[in-house]
Amino acid sequence: MHKLAFPLIHHASQLIVEQVEGVSHLFDPIRKYLIKLTPEEMVRQSLLIYLLEEFPAYRSKIAVEKEIKVNLRKKRFDMLIYDASHKPMMLIECKAPTVKITQSVMDQVAWYNVALRAPYLLITNGETTYCAVIDFEQQEYAFLEKFPL
């Protein structure tokens, strides 16, 4: 697997943190509301800040934590980026920094992608990030060395 060359945690300093009844929350710029601060949410929001800074044209094409059905089971993806035709382009799975990025994590996002058929998959724990391009005809994927947007 080729690891992408940017850790996301350095974007954490740009997150908007607010206290609600003594509990830290992050402001989600896509969903436009406060989300309880968890390690996974810190990674998700750090990636979101990165995407909005580096690719501002995608702001209206990003969905965060939405429900999908995979073989009649309800699941929730972390993030999905749509292309100009509003077709799924990149499915993103975020994990807490303590969660190692393993084949089972890749299998999880690939399983979610059965329903979406996004040509790119990205998995990150904030420190380690992998991105793969999917070949649906050959039923295989290849890891990329740089972000494809």
DACOR-V182463 format. One record per residue. N is the residue number from 1. SS is DSSP state (H for helix, E for strand, C for the rest). PSI is psi in whole degrees, 0 to 359 (none if undefined). Layout:
<<N/SS/PSI> <N/SS/PSI>>
This chain:
<<1/C/138> <2/C/124> <3/E/136> <4/C/150> <5/C/33> <6/C/119> <7/C/143> <8/C/341> <9/H/332> <10/H/347> <11/H/353> <12/H/331> <13/H/344> <14/H/358> <15/C/146> <16/C/113> <17/E/132> <18/E/150> <19/E/129> <20/E/111> <21/C/43> <22/C/6> <23/E/132> <24/E/135> <25/E/153> <26/E/143> <27/E/124> <28/E/114> <29/C/346> <30/C/309> <31/C/343> <32/C/38> <33/E/170> <34/E/140> <35/E/136> <36/E/134> <37/C/116> <38/C/164> <39/H/319> <40/H/320> <41/H/325> <42/H/318> <43/H/313> <44/H/314> <45/H/326> <46/H/317> <47/H/319> <48/H/317> <49/H/316> <50/H/311> <51/H/316> <52/H/327> <53/H/313> <54/H/330> <55/C/64> <56/H/335> <57/H/342> <58/H/359> <59/H/313> <60/H/1> <61/H/15> <62/E/129> <63/E/139> <64/E/130> <65/E/74> <66/E/152> <67/E/140> <68/E/164> <69/E/126> <70/E/111> <71/C/50> <72/C/6> <73/E/137> <74/E/129> <75/E/166> <76/E/126> <77/E/158> <78/E/308> <79/E/150> <80/E/131> <81/E/131> <82/E/155> <83/C/186> <84/C/334> <85/C/7> <86/C/33> <87/C/146> <88/E/130> <89/E/317> <90/E/123> <91/E/132> <92/E/134> <93/E/126> <94/E/139> <95/C/160> <96/C/153> <97/C/335> <98/C/350> <99/C/121> <100/C/142> <101/C/109> <102/C/179> <103/H/326> <104/H/328> <105/H/317> <106/H/320> <107/H/322> <108/H/310> <109/H/326> <110/H/322> <111/H/316> <112/H/327> <113/H/349> <114/H/319> <115/H/330> <116/H/325> <117/C/44> <118/C/137> <119/C/347> <120/E/142> <121/E/138> <122/E/134> <123/E/139> <124/E/150> <125/C/15> <126/C/329> <127/C/321> <128/C/129> <129/E/132> <130/E/145> <131/E/136> <132/E/148> <133/E/139> <134/E/134> <135/E/99> <136/C/326> <137/C/316> <138/C/353> <139/C/52> <140/E/171> <141/E/158> <142/E/138> <143/E/143> <144/C/155> <145/C/348> <146/C/162> <147/C/131> <148/C/358> <149/C/none>>
